[in-house]
Amino acid sequence: MKRKEKIYNEIKVLSSKITKQDLQYNLNIGTSAQEISDKLKIARNAVSQELNTLNKEYRLIKIKSRPVLFIDTDSFENLLECKIRKCDYEVKSFERLKNKYLTTSISEAETKTKTEEDPFNRLIGNNKSLKEAIDKAKSAVLYPPNGLHVLLTGASGVGKTFFAEVMHQYYENYKHSQTSIPFVYFNCSEYYNNPELLTGQLFGYTKGAFTGATADKEGLIQKADGGFLFLDEIHRLPAEGQEKLFSILDKNQYRKLGASGNLNKVNIRLIGATTCDVNSSLLRTFLRRIQVVIEIPKLSNRTPKERLEIILKFLQHESIKTGLKIKLSYEFAYYLMTHEFEGNIGELKSEIQYKCAQAFLNVMTKGYEYIILDDTFVTEKNIYDDLKVKKLLDALFNRLEYTDITPESNYIFEKELNLQDNDSNGINFYSLLTKEYNALREKDLSYIESRLLLENKIQTLFQYTFYYKIQENKNNELSRKLIDGPMTGKINKIINKIEEITHIEFDDATKNNFYLHIYTFLSYVRNGESTPVYNTSYIVKNYKKEYDEAKVICTYMSDVFRVSCPKSELIFITLFLNALYNSNPIKNENRNCGVVIIAHGNTTASSMAGFANTLFKTEIIQPIDMPLEQSISDTLDKLIELIKDKKYEEMILLVDMGSLVSFGQVIEKNLGVKNIVIKNITTEVLLEITRKVVYDLKPLNGSIF
């Protein structure tokens, strides 16, 4: 039997064991390449290659989760008595596949009614708070001949992105197309104040259009042809960007960057989303070309019944993920119903997940049988003065102290949530916690120590989710974007300016690291974030020459990039100049003292350590990267192994956040290595610490702190 058929038969056997109940309640249905590799003793890369071939042959359905999962097509179709459309043989998540095919199958063996085909009917509040928005959306989607352009407005976290996706699904259902109708997402804030890069991403470019454009590139507009282009945070589009879209909205034609020939024809439906006042952030000429404005209401403007539906569905989702009953107290339910969540539904969901994760620790460490959400998780004093909320909760609790929520719970509320499940890249958070706990217990850590590390892990993951999404994705393609993008010329101008002032020529390593810094700096500025400023008075006093030169460079940077340089960037450039000037002096590296940086992300620690080591021509900064899926225990093992290998007698431990802060206590207790832990590490702080450790003696005697 050929290898491909052997792999296919194994998937088919495993898929035949799936039941409708499994499909309804499990989030990760399917088999991974690693599982097949382990079972059949075939190399994983070979298995992966054959699985992808079987998917292209429409014999397997591919679910692009982490890890990627596969289901036998025949088994799935026979189970649900349906035919899978070709556009659904490769889906982003099991939930997407489930929403399209499972609901209809479970609903009794009836022909689908028009109501069941309407994805808007799954939205909580579809006949109340969202009715006007839905009516407008349907009219815009179906308006002849090609629909109307739409602008979605509303505060952060109300569900604008999901609403746009439902519009797309509604149109797909209406058209009954056998091919997938494009839905292309683009976040305008990523290229805020950079019209050249914005133009290249949206419209594409021709070979030679700018330095680094080595081949023609198709833009996102072309990819959206025949479907929807969703521009999130559209208010971030500069005036130049809005003007470039005029020809698309007016005449359905555009020209690639660098092209001089015929215009390209395209047929797209534009959906924009903004949290700002449209009249103050968008050009009037641009607004006139968007015919429909739809406001998505805040959580506070939803009816109490809708809010309760949302809360119960979020809690039920956590019950499904853990396989445990959730006992919800009246006090905690009232808190969720009345607390002012500024981040709306998004913040409400995060709060529920965070509290469930904390309560899950009691299941592991105290032997609880259920997840209990009681008044200990209420972060503010309840004032029971909302009569409408009390009436709803009185009916739900029926004079009981708790109400039980299980995967099988069937409330009077049966709609789905108007917010995507955006958990950490498909990782089962509760399984991760259980694995972490077992690994920590095997290291003979006490219950208190284990719980402390896990509590920090929970806090880290919830704080880190946003940072991970915007930063980790950039790191993966950072070099390519910088080398090939039009920003290269601007960064080179800054480098030339620094070389002119310092009379020091950058080597390739220093230049590449400076590219990394500038890209990260612009990302922070354009997302409205700021980094902490380290010991400003000390820097100004001890590096006056570099500080004065840095002010000139920062002014020049502001002109080149059209952004305001914050104080933190001025301090960074000061330290950067000092590192350049002191790259050759005699070093007093204390090899018995280790400096280790641990940071979340696939390459974050390595990038920062490489930057500092390159500038000071040293290898003293040792990095440990911590991908999101890597456990605390594994990271701690790597640190212990590094300390033993380097024979450190003392150590400076630099960490970014959360559970890593506790490593210092564990290291001193188990290895007897004295250490100082510095959290919330930034590039500025790292450079100063590196300089002190490299050129100063006895780093742990207070000379740098």
Disulfide bonds with the S-S distance in Angstrom:
none
